[in-house]
Structures are given as structure tokens and as C-alpha cells.
């Protein structure tokens, strides 16, 4: 027969093993926490900001226009398209495409049209501000464009919000997919 002392000794051994295991796990956890703190302390003071992230995927408005337009047109001439009615842009682009030596593929023509529409935002905003639109979803871009259209002197009409948002879509997503068609503009109503 087993007496009570054998049971007590086994219980003490199990209890001691559990305490030692707990102590070992606690020491390992403390070491990991210290390592993480050292890694955090080694991080640079200025982490990436929205502008840094947006710069990784630029819209490329200038690149699109300089690749095909600047060879024949001055920046001033391109600037006149900002005040054009968007409904007139398709005819302008067709006329440019028909010039001898222009040889502009239709998918690139859509990107040029999109860049010319986004150029309207450059009236008030620089490349960095316009580039932040890359980080927004389509509904957020629509809301931002709507807010800008409501500002006096923006040059953007309410009926152009969807067209400009589609232009941003073309520039943002155009490199990753088959370019989408920019919808035809509605006649001016203001």
C-alpha cells in the first residue's frame, strides 16, 4: 500500500517543475520584449508619411503629356486645355491623332485625355497634392473632387465630377489593366 508521503512527494515534484517552467517562459518573454524595444528604438524618427507612399505610385500626368504632347506643343499651349470644356477634348484628341507622324495608339490617347482632365487640378494643387489621390478609393476621390468643385474659382463644374474621377481612375489603374474608356462629357450646364 502506498502511504500519503509518496503522493505528497510526487505533488511537490510536479509543482516544482511547473514553477520552473513558468519561470523559464517568463524569462524568455522578457528577453523577447527587450529585443522588440531595441528594434523599435532603432527605427528612424520620421516614418513614411502619406506623401512618401503616394510618391511610390505617381499618377504620371507630366510623363503622359511629355511623352506625346511636348514634342509639338509648349506647356502654355497645353495649359489652354485646362479651360476647355471636357466635351471638346475628344474632338481635340482625334484631331491630334490625325496629324501626320502623331501615331498615338488609342489606349494612350485615353491616358492623354485623362491627363488633360487631371491637369485641371493643377490650377490650385501641385504634383504632391494631386498624387495623394492615389491613396484614396474611388468614392473618396469623388468626394474630394466634389468638395473642390464647390470652391469658388476652382474651374470644375458639378457635372464634371464623374468625368474627372474617371480620369483619375484611368491614370491610377491604367498601368495595371486594359485602359478603361473615359465617358463622354455632358454639355456644359452652369
Secondary structure, DSSP 4 states (H G I P E B T S, - for coil): ---HHHHHHHHHHHHHHHHHHHHHHHHHHHHHHHHHHHHHHTS-SS---HHHHHHHT---HHHHHHHHTTTTS-HHHHHGGGGS-HHHHHHHHHHHHHSTTT---HHHHHHHHHHHHHGGGGGT--HHHHHGGGGS-HHHHHHHHHHHHTSTT----GGGHHHHHHHHHHHHHTTTSSPPPPPPPPPP--
